[in-house]
Amino acid sequence: MTGDRAVKPAVLPSLLAADQGRLADEIRRAADAGADELHVDVMDGVFVPNLSFGPAVVELAARVAPDLPRNVHLMLAHPDRRLEAFARAGATTVLVHVESSCFVEGALRRIRALGCRAGLVLNPLTPAAAALPYLPLVDEILQMTVFPGFGGQPFMRETLPNLRALRAAAPALPLMVDGGVTRATAAGAAAAGATKFVAGSALYGAADMAAEIAALRELAS
């Protein structure tokens, strides 16, 4: 077991997989099902080939489920230009990509200065070494286990060595995985060092989200 495996695994429903016409109800559904946090993917159509949510959705989540932390993943070419807007909207954690076109160290420092937890994201083909200079500045790392931009992709097992390397470098840091997380992949990700699990279709497509969250926690323990 790795440094923080004694802590129960955290499960985060991804709002990208929710019914987009019923966002308030879908946010409440995640809260009522016992989710640890709500994962909100923000896409600009430039950094990734898709568009999604803006600060108004984070504000909605803070209003309808105030006790459910908002984990906001900025898939933006220039995330540094939008940090204040998402912090004001109620983000709990703000994550930026190491591959983004900004001064990453400055962005991470700014996120913390705004009162949010700071997170760093690595795309599947980015080596774990790219995150190492930023470890003192982050509260969690997200290893993408699919190419970002679209939901429903299969889990890339090729990312597991990155997770192991990150866990070895940061024994107590929360490590999150996002992409293709299901009952079939959660245990393998946990064995590689993951402690937080973003799931979209597996949770929002479940008839009983609470039971699915409990199953993922059990498999990841």
BELWO-V999256 format. One record per residue. N is the residue number from 1. PHI is phi as a letter, one per 20 degrees, with the letter a starting at -180 (none if undefined). PSI is psi in radians with two decimals (NA if undefined). Layout:
BEGIN
N:PHI:PSI
N:PHI:PSI
END
This chain:
BEGIN
1:none:2.45
2:e:3.10
3:g:-0.77
4:d:0.45
5:f:-0.28
6:f:-0.39
7:f:2.41
8:f:2.45
9:g:2.47
10:e:2.38
11:d:2.25
12:c:1.90
13:f:2.39
14:e:2.07
15:f:-0.30
16:f:-0.48
17:e:0.01
18:f:2.93
19:f:1.90
20:f:-0.27
21:e:-0.07
22:c:0.83
23:f:-0.75
24:f:-0.79
25:f:-0.66
26:f:-0.57
27:f:-0.80
28:f:-0.66
29:g:-0.75
30:f:-0.75
31:f:-0.80
32:f:-0.45
33:e:-0.05
34:n:0.39
35:f:2.59
36:f:-0.64
37:b:2.90
38:d:2.23
39:e:2.17
40:d:1.97
41:e:2.19
42:d:2.06
43:c:2.48
44:d:-0.01
45:m:0.07
46:d:-1.04
47:f:-0.65
48:c:2.70
49:e:0.95
50:a:2.83
51:c:2.55
52:b:-2.07
53:e:2.79
54:c:-3.00
55:g:-0.50
56:f:-0.56
57:f:-0.66
58:f:-0.72
59:f:-0.71
60:g:-0.80
61:f:-0.72
62:f:-0.52
63:e:-0.77
64:e:-0.37
65:b:1.19
66:f:-0.41
67:e:-0.06
68:e:1.92
69:g:2.56
70:d:1.95
71:d:1.83
72:d:2.04
73:d:1.90
74:e:1.78
75:e:1.23
76:c:2.54
77:f:-0.65
78:c:1.24
79:f:-0.46
80:f:-0.39
81:e:-0.17
82:c:0.10
83:f:-0.81
84:f:-0.71
85:f:-0.74
86:f:-0.57
87:f:-0.77
88:f:-0.59
89:f:-0.31
90:o:0.33
91:f:2.42
92:e:-0.81
93:c:2.40
94:c:2.20
95:d:2.35
96:c:2.66
97:e:2.42
98:f:-0.40
99:e:-0.04
100:f:2.82
101:e:1.13
102:b:2.98
103:f:1.70
104:f:-0.75
105:g:-0.76
106:f:-0.68
107:f:-0.76
108:f:-0.73
109:f:-0.68
110:f:-0.69
111:g:-0.81
112:f:-0.67
113:f:-0.48
114:e:-0.03
115:n:0.23
116:d:2.77
117:f:2.50
118:d:2.33
119:c:2.63
120:d:2.42
121:d:2.43
122:d:2.28
123:f:2.84
124:g:-0.63
125:e:0.01
126:e:2.22
127:f:2.63
128:g:-0.54
129:g:-0.45
130:f:-0.43
131:e:-0.35
132:g:-0.70
133:f:-0.33
134:d:-0.01
135:g:-0.69
136:f:-0.22
137:d:-0.04
138:d:2.65
139:d:-0.24
140:a:2.79
141:c:2.41
142:d:2.06
143:e:1.98
144:f:2.29
145:d:0.20
146:b:2.92
147:f:2.24
148:f:2.65
149:p:-0.50
150:b:2.51
151:e:2.97
152:n:0.13
153:e:2.70
154:f:2.59
155:f:2.32
156:e:1.84
157:f:-0.31
158:f:-0.27
159:e:-0.18
160:f:-0.68
161:g:-0.61
162:f:-0.76
163:f:-0.77
164:f:-0.70
165:f:-0.71
166:f:-0.73
167:f:-0.67
168:f:-0.63
169:f:-0.47
170:c:1.39
171:g:-0.50
172:d:0.05
173:e:2.34
174:f:2.24
175:d:2.19
176:d:2.57
177:c:2.57
178:b:2.10
179:p:1.95
180:m:0.39
181:f:2.07
182:b:-3.10
183:f:-0.50
184:f:-0.35
185:d:-0.25
186:f:-0.75
187:f:-0.71
188:f:-0.70
189:f:-0.69
190:f:-0.72
191:f:-0.49
192:e:-0.16
193:p:-0.10
194:f:2.48
195:c:-0.17
196:c:2.42
197:c:1.97
198:e:2.23
199:c:2.33
200:d:-1.45
201:g:-0.64
202:f:-0.50
203:e:-0.91
204:f:-0.30
205:e:-0.04
206:e:2.51
207:f:-0.57
208:c:1.63
209:f:-0.67
210:f:-0.75
211:f:-0.64
212:f:-0.67
213:f:-0.77
214:f:-0.68
215:f:-0.72
216:f:-0.71
217:f:-0.75
218:f:-0.76
219:f:-0.52
220:e:-0.05
221:e:NA
END
